[in-house]
Structure formats: structure tokens, C-alpha cells
Amino acid sequence: MALFYNLSEHLLIEQTELCSINWEMASENVVNINIEESTTQMIVNLTSSIDHKLNILSADPLYSYTACIYRVSEKPRKANEAAYTPRLVSIGPLHHERRQLQGMEAYKLRCLQNFLIRFGVGLNNLVMFAAHEESYVRGCYEDTINLNPEQFSEMILLDGIFIVEAFCRVLLYLHSPALPREQPSSPAKKFEYTRSATELQEAGVKFRTGKGKCLFEVMFNKGELTVPRLIVNDSTETFFRNLIAFEQCGYYSKDITSYVILMDSLINTPNDVVLLVKRGIIKNELGESEQVADLFNNLYKEVMTETKDFYFAKLCGDLNDYSRDSFHEWKANCFKWRVMLRSDYFSNPWSFISVFAASILLLLTVTQTVCSIIQL
């Protein structure tokens, strides 16, 4: 009986353990099934949620417009925040609420009044046009605009008329619009920026002021570099920084950026500025030549331009080929020696007299020595 009892007890224990294992396996299967179902449900929910957001985006009237007006990114703004902040008048909604610029809003109203009188246009027609274009103009901005449709339409009307009036005055002043320029037919695929103005002069390049009003009419022909005149004053940095920032936001052309790169290449030191001022290419209204050099040397920081975007690639290539051939390299070296001799030995009349006297003395000594040898 004892043996039978022990055997029964052993079989009972094994059955219990087997049941426990089966229960654990069943529990694991249930857990895995629950996880799979949960994951599947999560995928369904996420797909539905994103699809709903895409439907809302597609239904938004602003979705069909491509943003082309951007806020300057943080990195270039930190380099000089004042250059990107309007100081007199706000155009568009980005600085519309700045208290310092509200004084010009009354002037915009006067511009609107002058426009209505001059062209005999009805105010109602202008308001209708602004209201009709409100959603389109709003969609041109990358940022979200915190103005309601009525406020935004008023801004479009006043700012638009202000710009038209400003352009009318400029055109009246110039008497004729600027002539369009032509793009280079085959820009160089590989290029390097040109030498500085003084280095080019040393190599025999002559500088001349261009007669055209377009900054891009820079030409190099038969050793002569023609550059249109540029007035450099307190607003020059702001002007170029804003246009560079606009071009870097995806504008199809990088021409202003290319012009700044070219000027930065020509100007490395204050001596380059002095040379360009002397040739009439730059009119310096900032004061010191160092200020002009610093301006152009810092404008191009944090900006990237691909070779195909550089408008003056072929010009730089022609300048480098001209200034680096054997004859002009020799000419540049002679120029450097001449400058060094002038600064080190002929910086004042007494230095010249001393060198001249030493040369005469050396010549007489050699002559005397030769005569003595002949007599022997």
C-alpha cells in the first residue's frame, strides 16, 4: 500500500507540473496575441490619424500656394540682428505690430489718398481686390500670420500702394527703367574666386569705372576690369544682407550673393578699398577704409553657394588665367620688389641719397681695383 501511495503521489505531482507548464504556455500565447492585436490597432489608428490630418491640410486654401516669403533663419540673424530689423517702415505682417514703426502707417494712408487722386481709382475696387487676394498673399508667407482677414486685407492694400508709390517716384527720378541683363551663356563648371584688387593690379590688371547702373555689368577685356560704381554707406550692409537672405531661402537666382562674393574677393585689406576708391569704383561714405573692408569680408559668412549659382564664375576664371600666366607673374613679382625697395630703402630722400652714395662708392672702388690690376 505504501508503494502504491508513493507512486500515486509522484504521478499527481508530475501532472500538476505539466498543467502548470501548459498554463504558462497558454498565457504567453494569449499575451503575444494581445500584443499583436494592440500593435495592429495602433497602426490602424496612426494611419487614420495621419490621413485625417492630410485631408485637413488639403482642404486648407493656403495649401495650394507655395511659400516664397520667409523669416530670416537664426544663424545669419544672430550675426547682425539690426540688419534684418526694419527701422523706418514695415512691409508685410512680420513686423506689422512693432510699435516703433507705427508712425509710417499714417504716411501709408496719405500715399493711398495721393494714389486715388492721381489715377482716379475707386477705393471700393481696391478693397475688393485686396480682399480677393487675401488668401493667396497669406499663403506666400512661410510663418503663420496672426492677423484676421480684414486686418490682413487692409495691410495688403496700404503696403501695396505704398510700394507702388515708392516705385513711381524712383522711376520718375531715373526717367527710365533699368535695362534687363543677360545671364552668362556657359558658366564655368570649376572655378576659384579671384585675387584681391591689389594683387590683380600687381599682375597688370587695370581698373576702370563702369558707366552702367546695373551692378552685374562687370566685364574683363584685354587686361582691363570694368566695375560699376558702388556707393557704400550706412544702409549698404542692411541692403545686401536682406537680399542675400532672400536668395538663400530658395530664390532661383543667386546674383546678389554672387556680386557680394566677387567684391569680397577683390577686397581683402583696406589697401584694396583705397585702390577701388582711387579708381572710382567705390564711393566710401562710411569713413575709414577698414570699415568697408570689414563690411564685405563679413557679409558672406554662413552662406553657401554652389558653383552653378555663381554668376561671375567665368569672369573670375578669366582674371585668374590672365594674372597667373608667366609674363604677368613676373610682372607681379617685379611690382612687389619695387614696392619693397621703395618702402625699405627709398621711403625718404635721405635713404635714397645714402643708397646712391654707396652705389657710387662701390663703383669707384671696383674701377680702382680694375685699374690697379691692369697696371700690374
DANOR-V66343 format. One record per residue. RES is the residue in one letter. OMEGA is omega in whole degrees, -180 to 180 (* if undefined). Layout:
<<RES/OMEGA> <RES/OMEGA>>
//
This chain:
<<M/-179> <A/179> <L/180> <F/-179> <Y/-180> <N/179> <L/178> <S/-179> <E/-180> <H/178> <L/179> <L/179> <I/-180> <E/179> <Q/179> <T/180> <E/179> <L/177> <C/180> <S/179> <I/179> <N/179> <W/179> <E/179> <M/179> <A/179> <S/179> <E/179> <N/178> <V/180> <V/180> <N/178> <I/179> <N/179> <I/179> <E/179> <E/179> <S/179> <T/179> <T/180> <Q/178> <M/179> <I/179> <V/-179> <N/-179> <L/178> <T/180> <S/-179> <S/-180> <I/179> <D/178> <H/179> <K/178> <L/178> <N/177> <I/180> <L/180> <S/-180> <A/-180> <D/-180> <P/180> <L/-175> <Y/-176> <S/-179> <Y/180> <T/-180> <A/178> <C/177> <I/-170> <Y/170> <R/-179> <V/-178> <S/-169> <E/-174> <K/177> <P/179> <R/-180> <K/-180> <A/178> <N/-175> <E/-177> <A/-178> <A/-178> <Y/-178> <T/-180> <P/-178> <R/-176> <L/-175> <V/178> <S/174> <I/-179> <G/-171> <P/-172> <L/180> <H/-173> <H/-175> <E/-179> <R/-175> <R/-177> <Q/-175> <L/-175> <Q/-180> <G/-178> <M/180> <E/176> <A/178> <Y/177> <K/177> <L/177> <R/176> <C/178> <L/179> <Q/178> <N/-180> <F/-180> <L/-180> <I/-175> <R/-173> <F/177> <G/-180> <V/178> <G/180> <L/-178> <N/179> <N/179> <L/179> <V/179> <M/180> <F/-180> <A/180> <A/-180> <H/-177> <E/-174> <E/-177> <S/179> <Y/-179> <V/179> <R/-180> <G/178> <C/-179> <Y/179> <E/-179> <D/172> <T/-176> <I/-177> <N/176> <L/178> <N/-176> <P/-180> <E/179> <Q/-178> <F/178> <S/177> <E/179> <M/179> <I/-178> <L/-176> <L/-179> <D/180> <G/179> <I/178> <F/180> <I/179> <V/179> <E/180> <A/179> <F/178> <C/-180> <R/178> <V/-180> <L/176> <L/-180> <Y/-178> <L/180> <H/179> <S/179> <P/179> <A/180> <L/178> <P/179> <R/178> <E/177> <Q/175> <P/-175> <S/-177> <S/180> <P/-178> <A/-179> <K/177> <K/-177> <F/170> <E/-178> <Y/-174> <T/177> <R/179> <S/-177> <A/-179> <T/178> <E/177> <L/178> <Q/178> <E/-179> <A/176> <G/179> <V/177> <K/-178> <F/180> <R/179> <T/178> <G/-179> <K/-178> <G/179> <K/-179> <C/-178> <L/-175> <F/180> <E/177> <V/-176> <M/175> <F/-177> <N/176> <K/175> <G/-178> <E/178> <L/-179> <T/-177> <V/178> <P/-178> <R/179> <L/175> <I/-180> <V/-179> <N/-175> <D/-177> <S/-176> <T/-178> <E/179> <T/-179> <F/-177> <F/-179> <R/-180> <N/179> <L/177> <I/179> <A/179> <F/180> <E/-179> <Q/180> <C/176> <G/177> <Y/-170> <Y/-177> <S/177> <K/-172> <D/178> <I/176> <T/179> <S/179> <Y/180> <V/178> <I/179> <L/180> <M/177> <D/178> <S/-179> <L/-175> <I/174> <N/-176> <T/175> <P/178> <N/177> <D/178> <V/179> <V/180> <L/-179> <L/176> <V/-180> <K/-180> <R/177> <G/-179> <I/177> <I/169> <K/-173> <N/176> <E/176> <L/-179> <G/-176> <E/177> <S/178> <E/-180> <Q/179> <V/179> <A/179> <D/-179> <L/-177> <F/179> <N/-178> <N/-178> <L/-170> <Y/-179> <K/177> <E/179> <V/-180> <M/177> <T/178> <E/-178> <T/-177> <K/-179> <D/-174> <F/-173> <Y/-174> <F/-178> <A/-179> <K/178> <L/179> <C/178> <G/179> <D/179> <L/-179> <N/178> <D/-179> <Y/-173> <S/-176> <R/174> <D/-170> <S/-178> <F/-177> <H/172> <E/178> <W/179> <K/179> <A/179> <N/177> <C/179> <F/180> <K/178> <W/180> <R/179> <V/-179> <M/179> <L/-179> <R/-177> <S/-175> <D/-172> <Y/-177> <F/-178> <S/176> <N/-176> <P/-178> <W/177> <S/179> <F/180> <I/-179> <S/179> <V/180> <F/180> <A/179> <A/179> <S/178> <I/-180> <L/179> <L/180> <L/179> <L/179> <T/179> <V/180> <T/180> <Q/-179> <T/179> <V/179> <C/179> <S/-180> <I/179> <I/180> <Q/179> <L/*>>
//
